Amino acid sequence: MYVCLCSGITDQQIRDAIQAGDSDLKTLRKKLGLANSCGMCVSDAREILTAESDRLAEQAVMVEIVDAGQKAA
Ligand code: FES
């Protein structure tokens, strides 16, 4: 789905950048060219950033739990 129509940036491109370590809107703007024109995409981009960051944090916790379980076994 296109998030930024002005620059043709999709939600997947934003998620990929977050997974690659871009953790704030300023960096996403700089790297992807997101929100550099009308700014209508900022709200959706923030929602994706929050959701993806939360998902990655939950995933990291799950990995730690699995690792701890394997060490204990
Ligand atoms: S929709 Fe992203 S800058 Fe216009």
Boltz pocket constraint, residues with backbone or C-beta under 6 A from the ligand:
constraints:
  - pocket:
      binder: B
      contacts: [[A, 3], [A, 4], [A, 5], [A, 6], [A, 7], [A, 33], [A, 34], [A, 35], [A, 36], [A, 37], [A, 38], [A, 39], [A, 40], [A, 41], [A, 42]]
      max_distance: 6.0
